[in-house]
Amino acid sequence: MKFTIQQSTLMSSVQDVMKAISSRTATPILTGMKIEAKENGIVLTGSDSDISIESYIPAESDDNVNVENIEPGSIVLHARYFPEIIRKLPENNVEFEADENFRVTIRSGKAEFNLNGQNAEEYPQLPIVHTDNSFEMPIALLKQMIKQTSFAVSAMETRPILTGVNISLKDNILNFTATDSHRLASKEIPVEADGLAFSNVVIPGKSINELNKTLDDSEDTVEIYVTNNQILFKTRHLNFLSRLLDGNYPETSRLIPNQVKTVIYAKTKDLISTIDRASLLAREERNNVVKLSTSGQQTLEISSNSPEIGNVTEELTVTAIEGEELKISFSSKYVLDALKAIDVEDVKIDFTGAMRPFIIRPTNEEKILQLILPVRTY
Amino acid sequence: MVRKKNHARVIFHIDMNCFYASVEIAANPKLKGKPLAIAGDPRERKGIIVTSSYEARAKGIKTTMPLWQARKLCPELIVLKPDFDKYRAASRKIFTMLSQVTPRIQPVSIDEGYMDVTEVAAEHDPIAIAVNLQKDIFKQLQLPSSIGIAPNKFLAKMASDMKKPLGITILRKRDIPQKLWPMPIGDMHGVGVKTAEKLDKIGVQTIGDLAHADIYQLKRLLGINGERLRNRANGIDNNPVDPDAVNEFKSIGSSQTLPEDTVDPREIQKWLSILAENVERRLKRKQAAGKTIQLMLRYHDRKTITRSKKLPDYIDQKEDMIQITNDLLQKHWDGEPIRLIGITVQDAEEKKSILKQLDLFSYEKEETKAKLDHTIQALNQKYGKDVIRKSDGIHKGDTDLRTSFQKDVLMDYQKSDD
């Protein structure tokens, strides 16, 4: 096999694929990167068996020639050395060549590397996603949905299913939900899915975060294929394949209360800075607890107290307070995460009682919801 | 307080003599002068002596001796079941009397405590204070005590042990070489059997040996505690009398020597459940909950293991304790006959300082529980303490063991104080 390529083109593909490669894997060959030369381009593959990423560099695109002198073939190179070698090559022009004994030569300028590769036939076949269950959406929108929900996945393995983001599609509405059981983030958007429907598709939190990092901010779209144990995100040059989590995602919609006792309308920025200040004296091992109490129709008092450090109280004038008086304690971290994820100017918070969940939404009712469970103080 | 830092302190250690037995005798004068023992449960063949009167001790009866052995030594021994409510009431009265001398009291158990009388001693002779205190307690409550007077807690503790009953012993720094140093190391406060064995290996047999032992060797042997013990042997102990020390509980537990060594899972389950009930009751009394559970097993050959589990949440319910200790048992019990079982809740905190992050899948349960707690609190406030408790089917007191029980009392005394 043989090809000639631009270093920068190769490097950006290598970086994408590296996101799927782990140095700790049960299958030794997966510590390597598969490089395949075809008549019409180069395919790089990396996998840790949970996530697999294929990056495709077409020989020609938009009148540009990316790869030249292609002689088809394939090889696996150890991912510990290959990316660093490419990164540090002296010239932009890279010649890549592998012989039948899996010896690889990489030439650039006056540098020549000889590397021992492995037989690509030993590299596991990636599962082929056979399905017509696919729909398309803009990459930017997918990235936004991930950012607004994935932070709420559980970091604990006690309930493995909660370490993922639950995706469902029904009546052309796509929903992402994540919860670690202390808070829940949910976002819905309309998509053109031609009536396609699925539920209980749970993508591991790690996969979805890697996906977010791998996808470029672009105006392109992504095609999403769903099977019962795999999900494939396909863009023009990238296939991102992830295993799905086994198990039933809990039915969360019925856990979201609908009767409201107190409603607060406020400027997101004001809330963030006040709670952030109060949290300076809240300790992590004590859930970063901050107290909120209402006073009258427009004033909140936000406070925090750590006996051994000190205490802080701040009054905040908000747009409006409706309903019953309220005193509640909560993790400042959860509320700050939620407010930042919502990313709108004005929010509405529905409280359902001091020991019950409260829900943060944009005032103008976009289909996003951040639910948080308070902290019980005895 | 404009006092020079180096100004010598005057510390009392007061120790009630044969406390449980003395309280029983005070309540029933017919017992006076007779050999009396308080034992776990007289019906159980292997009940254990918790304490005994001097008359019983004269016959060789010792604390922790099995009852059958005590009966052999002293067939006329009168054995009573412990009545912890009675002891708690007596203890409260004693500490109330102490608090009339100075508020600077640190109770360490149901029947002993430290007092810092430095300020009082500036105007009154400390010996006279001690004599009067001892007399008053004996006159009003018919309870004998011993008092040690010294410039620090350690020496005061050692002094109160020197003369019993009704002793008053002064231990000055200059008395240390004659009075303290000849004593065997095992009699030193803070030196247990294990430490004594270790010290013996480096040739330390008396407190005097320890006072002159090589500090680096001690540190290697006992860690930081080695240095502290050596300081104490030299009469140095800067620990203040801390009235709040009793509030800093970290663990609450209960253990029980079984009537017979057993491998019967049902028997073991029964005891786990009784012990969990005890621990639950103590936690509730202190309004506390804990985050780590420890199971202790002592086998027939006295080999003892402790195994613990850290929990994600604070617990105070016996059901949780039973479940977790049972898991620990299944995992770690090697099937050998068990002699003693203990359950301890560690990392305990007062509920008012505990925060609980509510959970989406269980908040409704928590809410119901909170409402119930709130109602009980409100009713207790209205009609007096402990009018209502959550029903937990406890038989009061009878399975309590000494050490943990004592800690509870100290909290009681402070509550009665306000």
Interface residues (C-beta under 8 A of the other chain):
Chain A: M156 T158 T179 S181 H182 R183 L184 P250 T252 L255 R286 N287 V289 S329 S331 G353 M355 R356 P357 L371 L373 P374 V375 R376 T377 Y378
Chain B: Q287 P312 K351 K352 I354 L355 K356 Q357 L358 D359 L360 F361 Y363 E366 E367 A370 D373
